[in-house]
């Protein structure tokens, strides 16, 4: 209420204010591309700048093999910097969004972020892999090689910036043969 009077910037992205009841597929794709690129940049900085790593992301990497329960235990500085900041910037940078598209994006994104931190290989992982999307296996590779596989949605960002490691090349992630 006092924002316009005090000259305070309106921090609510326009997309949140548009209540048009249809999902906009191209905007949804733009949200994912923008969000993942912003997250990749921040995640890369966290792994390159020791002070930033220690004060925001170190806690996350105490876990070498993430589980579905551990995925629920966020560390506030890391969550703010790596998820909330790029989420808000995405809403500001991508035009023509609406509330329904933002809601769909947030729901799918948070679900995917949770799932790639689980210990399970999901039935949809082969489909994600064929589409060039990050799988549980890809992200587990990141926990074994912290400066690799920094993307959370699109493998292409890691391949483009030279930070991709094929998880099948990591012996810790290879299936163990059972002896008879």
N, C-alpha and C positions, 0 to 999 in steps of 0.2 A: 504493500500500500504506500509506504513512504519512499520506495525506490525512485519513481519519477520526480518526486519533490526534492529528494536529496541528490539526484543525479547519479544514483547507483546503477550500474550496468545490469540489465536483465540477464541473468545467468541461465534461464530456462530456454533450451533450444526450441526453435519454432516447430520442429517436428512433433514435440510433445504436446503442443497446443492445437495441432490439427487433428480433429477427431473423425476424419473421413474413415468410414468403416471398410476400407479395402487395403489389402497388402499390395505394395508396389514392388514387384520382383526385381527390377533393375536397381532400385534404391537398396533393397535388401542385399543384393550382391555387392553393391558399392560399400555398404556398411561393413560387410565381412572383409572385403579387400582392404579398406582403410583401417579398420580396427586391427587386423592382423599385421599390417605394415607398421602401424604405430606401436603395437605391442612388440614386434620384432626389434624395432629401433631401441625401445626402452630396455627390453630384455638383453640386447647386445650391450648396451651401456652398463647395465647392472653387472654383466660378466667381464667387462673391460676395466671398469673403474673400481679399484679395491674398496674405497670408502663407501661408495654406493652399494656395492655387493654386500659388504659387512653390515650395513645399517638397514638394508631393505630385503635382500634376497637370500642371504646366507642360511636363514632358518629353513627355507624351502628345500635346500640341498643337503640338509642333514639326512634326508630320506633318499636312499639309493634305489629303492624299489617301491614306488608309490603304491598305495592301496586305496580302495574306495573310501575307507574310513578316514585315512590321512588326508584325502582330498577335501574333506570338510573342515580341516583345521587350518584356516588361513591366518597369515601373519599380517596385521593391519597395515604397516608401512608398505609391504609388498603388494597387498591387495589394492591399496590406494594408488600406488605408482603404476603398477602393471595392468590393472583392470579398470579402475574407476576413471583415471585421467584419460586413457585412450578411448574409453567408452564415451565420455563427455565430448572429447574433441571430435570423435567420429560424428556425433549428432550435429556439431557445429559446422564441420567441414563438408558434409554430404548434404546437398540441398534437396528439396522436394519430398522429404520424408513425412510420415504421419505417425500418430500414436500407435496404430495397429502394426505398422511395419517395425517400429522401434520395439514394441512388445514381442513380436515374433523373433526379431533379431536377438534381443536380450535373452529370451527363453532358450533358443537354440544354442546360442553362444555359451551361456553358462552351463547348460547340459553337456555340451561337447567338452568344455574345459574340465568339468568334473569327470567325465568318462575317460579322457585320455590319461587321467591320474589314477585310474583303477588298476587292479592286478589282473583283471580279466581280459581275455581276447574276445572282443565282441563279434557277433555274427555279421555285423555291418562293416567291420574293418576291411575286408577284401574290396568292398565297393568303394569305400573311402580311398583306399590305396589306388585303385584304378582311376579315380577322379582326381588324383593328385592332392588329396587332403591328408592332413596329419592323422595318424592312427595311434592307438595305445602303444604299439611297438615303437613307432617313431619317437614318441615322447619319453618312453622309458630309456631310449638311447641317449636322450638329453641328460637324464639323471646319471648316466654312466660316463658321459663325455659332456660336461656342463657348458662348454663353449660351442657345442654343436647342436643342431636341431632346435633352434631358438623359436621357430614359428609355432603357432598353436593351431592354425587352420590350413594354410596353404604351404605345401612342401616347396613350391616354386620360389618362395622368398629365401629359403635356406640354400637352394640350388643356385639362385641368382647371386647371392652374396658369399657363396663358398663356405657355408657353415653346415651343409648337409652331410650326415653320415648314414649310410645304409644300415639299419638296425640288424639286418641278417649278417653283417660283417662283425658284429660284436658277439664274441663267444659267450658272454654272460646271458645273452638273450636267445641263443640257439637252443632248440629243444634237446634235451638230454636223451640219449638212446638208453633204453632199458635193457639191462643184462638179464639173460635167462637163467 
